[in-house]
Amino acid sequence: MRLVTAVVAAAVLATAAAAQSPSTTRSFTPPRLWDGKTPDFRGIWQVKDTAHVNIEGHPAEKGVAAAKSIVVDPPDGKIPYTPEALARRQENYRTRTTADPSIKCYQAGVPRATYLATPLQILQSPGNFAIVYQENHAFRVFHPDTRPHFDNTDWWMGDTRYRWDGDTLVADVVAQTDEAWLDQAGNFHSADVHIIERYRLTAADTLEYEARIEDPAVYRRPWTLRTVLYRVKQPGARIVEDECLEDANGVRHHISPNDPRNLLKSDYSRWTQRPAR
């Protein structure tokens, strides 16, 4: 009787653990593009957490909700830095309010652009895949993996090749600048970072995103983060302009689309006007 009870308890625990793991959710068959084959990821998507503050998790701050670590491997939720790289990360954190490249209007890089507090839009047709990010006019064109990567480049958004693994889009990303950060806390990588992204629809309005990050110059071992993006379904939802202005010191800063200084350059009121017939 004790053996049966133990077996049943173990089965219940295993089932509960599986239910809590995003990677083991019940399989979902996504809609297809007009070719009848390609999974349709089109739409505007956005995360609902604040992992962009610190992907290792952080407590609540004024105006910012707490967030758990989105690092799923290692299990402790910590990035496996080398001792030297950890020291640099701590210095980045100390100077984060002025050193973060994102606040100076540099593009966010991969994977950071995915879990920012602003939305992104996926554009698709059979054989073509691109992402437009609201943040700082950034975009990525995903090229088929039959084409070799570019060598000796260091772009903010990297160089991406992709393929389909069943209904999962798998992207291979290299050639990123070492100036990019992974979040506002100063987590970082070198120019030799290699990232494997996986995009998978787990339901009609949820898109699971996973990134495996390898960089022997900075990390003791490869590690993985995972998060979920949700479809933005509000009527008329769209990506809006994200603008920057220079301050008196020549440093560029993000400004709101509704800021009058931005409207001097971009009059959004005309978007709401009906065209003349």
C-alpha positions as CSV (number, residue, x, y, z in Angstrom):
1,M,0.0,0.0,0.0
2,R,2.8,2.4,0.9
3,L,4.5,1.6,-2.5
4,V,1.3,2.3,-4.4
5,T,0.9,5.6,-2.5
6,A,4.5,6.6,-3.2
7,V,4.1,5.8,-6.9
8,V,0.9,7.9,-7.1
9,A,2.5,10.8,-5.3
10,A,5.5,10.7,-7.6
11,A,3.2,10.7,-10.6
12,V,1.3,13.7,-9.3
13,L,4.5,15.6,-8.6
14,A,5.8,14.8,-12.1
15,T,2.6,16.0,-13.7
16,A,2.6,19.2,-11.7
17,A,6.2,19.9,-12.6
18,A,5.5,19.3,-16.3
19,A,2.5,21.7,-16.2
20,Q,4.8,24.4,-14.8
21,S,7.4,24.1,-17.5
22,P,6.8,26.2,-20.6
23,S,8.8,23.7,-22.7
24,T,6.4,20.9,-21.9
25,T,3.1,22.6,-22.6
26,R,0.6,20.6,-24.6
27,S,1.5,20.8,-28.3
28,F,-0.3,23.4,-30.4
29,T,-0.8,23.3,-34.1
30,P,-0.4,26.9,-35.4
31,P,-2.3,28.4,-38.3
32,R,-0.5,28.4,-41.7
33,L,0.4,31.0,-44.2
34,W,-1.3,30.8,-47.7
35,D,1.2,28.1,-48.8
36,G,-0.5,25.8,-46.3
37,K,2.9,24.8,-44.8
38,T,4.6,27.7,-43.0
39,P,3.5,28.4,-39.4
40,D,1.9,31.9,-39.2
41,F,3.6,34.0,-36.5
42,R,2.5,37.4,-38.0
43,G,1.3,40.0,-35.5
44,I,2.3,42.4,-32.8
45,W,3.8,40.8,-29.7
46,Q,5.0,41.9,-26.3
47,V,6.2,40.5,-23.0
48,K,4.2,41.2,-19.8
49,D,7.0,41.1,-17.3
50,T,9.9,43.4,-16.4
51,A,12.8,41.0,-17.1
52,H,14.4,43.8,-19.2
53,V,15.5,45.4,-15.9
54,N,17.5,42.3,-14.9
55,I,17.2,38.9,-16.6
56,E,18.4,37.2,-13.4
57,G,15.4,38.6,-11.6
58,H,14.9,41.7,-9.4
59,P,12.8,43.0,-6.6
60,A,10.1,45.6,-7.1
61,E,11.2,49.2,-7.5
62,K,9.2,52.5,-7.7
63,G,7.0,52.1,-10.8
64,V,8.6,48.7,-11.7
65,A,7.1,45.4,-10.8
66,A,9.4,42.6,-9.5
67,A,10.4,39.8,-11.9
68,K,11.7,36.3,-11.6
69,S,14.8,35.2,-13.5
70,I,14.2,34.2,-17.1
71,V,17.4,32.2,-17.1
72,V,16.2,28.6,-17.1
73,D,19.6,26.9,-17.5
74,P,21.5,26.8,-15.1
75,P,18.6,25.9,-12.8
76,D,19.7,28.6,-10.2
77,G,18.7,31.3,-12.7
78,K,22.2,32.8,-12.7
79,I,24.4,33.6,-15.7
80,P,27.6,31.4,-15.4
81,Y,30.2,34.2,-15.7
82,T,33.9,33.7,-15.6
83,P,35.4,35.5,-12.5
84,E,36.9,38.2,-14.8
85,A,33.6,38.8,-16.6
86,L,31.6,38.9,-13.4
87,A,33.8,41.7,-12.2
88,R,33.0,43.6,-15.4
89,R,29.3,42.9,-15.0
90,Q,29.5,44.4,-11.4
91,E,31.1,47.5,-12.8
92,N,28.4,47.8,-15.5
93,Y,25.8,47.5,-12.8
94,R,27.5,50.2,-10.7
95,T,27.5,52.7,-13.7
96,R,24.2,51.5,-15.2
97,T,22.3,54.8,-15.0
98,T,24.7,56.4,-17.5
99,A,26.6,53.4,-19.1
100,D,23.6,51.4,-20.5
101,P,23.8,51.7,-24.3
102,S,20.1,51.5,-24.6
103,I,19.4,54.8,-22.8
104,K,21.8,56.4,-25.3
105,C,19.5,55.2,-28.1
106,Y,21.7,52.4,-29.4
107,Q,19.8,49.4,-30.7
108,A,19.1,46.7,-28.1
109,G,20.7,43.7,-29.7
110,V,19.8,40.1,-29.5
111,P,18.2,38.7,-27.3
112,R,17.4,41.9,-25.4
113,A,15.2,43.4,-28.1
114,T,12.7,40.6,-27.6
115,Y,11.9,41.2,-23.9
116,L,12.0,45.0,-23.8
117,A,8.9,46.8,-22.4
118,T,8.0,47.8,-26.0
119,P,6.3,45.6,-28.6
120,L,7.7,44.0,-31.8
121,Q,6.0,43.0,-35.0
122,I,6.6,39.8,-37.0
123,L,6.3,40.1,-40.7
124,Q,6.1,37.0,-42.8
125,S,5.5,35.4,-46.2
126,P,6.4,31.9,-47.4
127,G,10.3,31.9,-47.4
128,N,10.6,35.3,-45.7
129,F,10.7,36.3,-42.0
130,A,11.5,39.7,-40.4
131,I,10.9,41.4,-37.1
132,V,10.4,45.1,-36.6
133,Y,11.0,46.4,-33.1
134,Q,9.4,49.6,-31.8
135,E,12.5,50.4,-29.8
136,N,14.8,52.7,-31.8
137,H,13.7,51.7,-35.3
138,A,15.5,48.4,-35.1
139,F,14.7,45.5,-37.4
140,R,16.0,42.1,-38.4
141,V,15.7,40.2,-41.6
142,F,16.1,36.5,-41.1
143,H,18.0,34.9,-44.0
144,P,17.7,31.2,-44.8
145,D,20.5,29.1,-43.2
146,T,21.7,28.0,-46.7
147,R,23.5,31.3,-46.8
148,P,26.8,31.6,-44.9
149,H,27.1,34.2,-42.1
150,F,29.0,37.4,-42.7
151,D,32.5,37.5,-41.3
152,N,34.3,40.2,-39.5
153,T,31.2,42.3,-38.6
154,D,29.9,43.6,-35.3
155,W,26.4,44.8,-35.7
156,W,24.0,45.9,-32.9
157,M,21.3,43.4,-34.1
158,G,23.8,40.7,-35.4
159,D,23.6,38.5,-38.5
160,T,20.7,36.0,-38.5
161,R,20.2,32.7,-40.4
162,Y,17.1,30.6,-39.8
163,R,15.4,27.3,-40.5
164,W,12.2,25.5,-39.5
165,D,12.3,22.6,-37.0
166,G,8.7,21.4,-37.4
167,D,6.6,24.3,-36.2
168,T,9.5,26.0,-34.4
169,L,11.6,28.7,-36.0
170,V,15.3,28.2,-35.1
171,A,17.6,31.2,-35.7
172,D,21.4,31.3,-35.5
173,V,22.8,34.7,-34.6
174,V,26.4,35.9,-34.7
175,A,28.3,39.1,-35.5
176,Q,27.0,41.3,-32.6
177,T,28.9,44.2,-31.1
178,D,30.4,43.7,-27.6
179,E,29.0,47.1,-26.7
180,A,25.4,45.7,-26.4
181,W,24.0,44.7,-23.0
182,L,21.5,42.0,-22.2
183,D,19.4,44.2,-19.8
184,Q,19.5,47.3,-17.7
185,A,21.6,45.6,-15.0
186,G,24.7,45.4,-17.1
187,N,24.7,41.7,-18.1
188,F,26.8,41.5,-21.3
189,H,28.5,39.3,-23.9
190,S,31.6,39.6,-26.1
191,A,31.7,40.1,-29.9
192,D,32.2,36.3,-30.2
193,V,28.8,35.5,-28.8
194,H,26.8,32.8,-30.5
195,I,23.0,32.7,-30.0
196,I,20.5,30.0,-31.0
197,E,16.9,31.4,-30.8
198,R,13.7,29.3,-30.9
199,Y,10.3,30.8,-31.5
200,R,7.3,28.6,-31.0
201,L,3.5,29.3,-30.8
202,T,2.1,27.5,-27.7
203,A,-1.4,28.9,-28.2
204,A,-3.1,31.2,-30.6
205,D,-1.9,34.3,-28.7
206,T,1.3,33.1,-26.9
207,L,4.7,32.9,-28.4
208,E,7.5,31.1,-26.5
209,Y,10.9,32.6,-27.0
210,E,14.1,30.8,-26.0
211,A,17.8,31.8,-26.5
212,R,20.8,29.6,-25.9
213,I,23.8,31.8,-25.4
214,E,27.4,30.6,-25.9
215,D,30.5,32.8,-25.4
216,P,33.6,31.2,-23.9
217,A,35.3,34.5,-23.5
218,V,32.6,35.6,-20.9
219,Y,30.7,32.5,-19.7
220,R,32.0,29.3,-18.1
221,R,29.4,27.3,-20.1
222,P,26.4,28.0,-22.4
223,W,23.2,29.1,-20.8
224,T,19.6,29.5,-21.8
225,L,16.9,32.1,-21.2
226,R,13.2,31.7,-21.9
227,T,10.2,34.0,-21.9
228,V,6.7,34.3,-23.4
229,L,5.4,37.1,-25.6
230,Y,1.6,37.8,-25.9
231,R,-0.3,38.9,-28.9
232,V,-1.3,42.6,-28.8
233,K,-5.0,42.4,-29.6
234,Q,-6.2,46.0,-29.0
235,P,-8.1,47.4,-32.0
236,G,-5.8,49.5,-34.2
237,A,-2.6,48.3,-32.4
238,R,0.6,49.2,-34.3
239,I,4.3,49.9,-33.9
240,V,4.8,53.6,-33.3
241,E,7.8,55.9,-33.9
242,D,10.5,55.8,-31.2
243,E,12.5,59.0,-31.3
244,C,15.6,60.4,-29.7
245,L,16.9,63.9,-29.1
246,E,20.3,65.2,-28.2
247,D,20.8,66.9,-24.9
248,A,23.1,69.8,-24.2
249,N,26.0,67.4,-23.8
250,G,25.4,65.7,-27.2
251,V,24.0,62.5,-25.6
252,R,20.9,61.1,-27.3
253,H,17.9,60.1,-25.1
254,H,14.6,58.4,-25.8
255,I,11.5,60.6,-25.8
256,S,7.9,59.7,-25.7
257,P,5.9,59.7,-29.0
258,N,3.5,62.1,-27.2
259,D,6.3,64.5,-26.2
260,P,5.8,67.9,-27.9
261,R,9.5,68.0,-28.9
262,N,8.9,64.8,-30.8
263,L,5.7,66.1,-32.4
264,L,7.7,68.9,-33.9
265,K,9.4,66.3,-36.1
266,S,6.5,63.8,-36.4
267,D,2.9,65.0,-36.4
268,Y,1.0,61.9,-35.3
269,S,-2.4,63.7,-35.4
270,R,-2.6,63.2,-39.2
271,W,-2.7,59.4,-38.6
272,T,-6.2,59.8,-37.2
273,Q,-7.5,61.9,-40.1
274,R,-9.5,60.2,-42.8
275,P,-8.1,60.5,-46.3
276,A,-10.0,62.9,-48.6
277,R,-12.2,61.1,-51.1
